Amino acid sequence: MAGALDLLRHAHANPGVTRAEAAAALGLSSGSATEIMGRLRAARLLGEVAAPSTGRGRPTTVLVAHPQGPLVAVAELTHATWRVTTAAIGGELAPAAVHRHSGGPPRAVLARIRAALDALCAQHGDRVVAVGVSVPGTVRGTTVVQAATLEWRDVDLAVLAPGRPLTVGNDASLAGVAEALRGAARGHPVALHLTVEVGVGGVLLVGGVPALGATGAGGEFGHVPFGDPDLHCPCGARGCWDVTVDGRAMARSLGRPAPADPRAFAGEVLAAARSGDRAARAAVAQAASALGRGVGALLNALDPSVVTLGGLGPDLLASEHFPASVLQAAMVWRRTALPPIVPAELGARGPSIGAAESALAAVLPTLATRR
Ligand SMILES: [Zn+2]
């Protein structure tokens, strides 16, 4: 029979669910649901508020996070910014200010993030039960093994959360986790998520669970050689897809030097293309074609039931060159039965939502047994 952990997970995954709906979904009698809810309330995990009356049946309640319930602290690092926030059961992120950093050695950036996390823990005390971190790089365990845009190698982030459980994930992979649980890939058995920012990263999700390989370092789709074999990638390999789909590719196409901030440069080129600049339109078309070819190849390899695209992805998806390139790369039998390829729904919040989900997933079983 379903127990406290099942009801806790169900309420977390389905914000706004009523007690009656949760009981029906889990096969619980009304009496069992009431008894389990009593335990979860006493453990300060879930609370209940009156559900809006439907005029039918007996009144029920909506399951919500307990007002004094557990929180996870979330830190999100990008190539140029960082922010920290908290999330409760139900997954809602608290508002967060975005701070800029200027790169350089990890120590200074991590010290600022650590101080902000310490301040959150001081504010909320024992309610902060875990920390989740999103980084723009390849992750094994809690170590960033390579973050090309930050020029970091082998940086252990355990320093960010002494004494608390810590989960660290790649930003694009975490955005995929968020899309599978709360966004455009929700309910899909096999989903492929790709984020195009500086390069392209992502993750395959099977039943909502990320397939990240033996050590957690998988999902580096940008370093599959779908690109020009003559081009060197900062990762150390040649021919990477990464350098053909972003602002760096657009700069080459326009005969411009490599941009210091490829993401911002891509934004400028997309804006120029929208206003009719022919050279910018050609640069966008090339990037969209390169993205489409790779997506077509990944459809052949992975057979997802949906593909979600974040970052620059939705802009490139809107180009007429994108679907044509997907079709060229897809095996002929597949061309009449392509899965939906859609913009990600959670946008820039995806990595933080995914980091919160990963941190919470790791501690929910322990929480469900507390009294
Ligand atoms: Zn590479």
Boltz pocket constraint, residues with backbone or C-beta under 6 A from the ligand:
constraints:
  - pocket:
      binder: B
      contacts: [[A, 222], [A, 223], [A, 233], [A, 234], [A, 235], [A, 236], [A, 237], [A, 238], [A, 240], [A, 242]]
      max_distance: 6.0
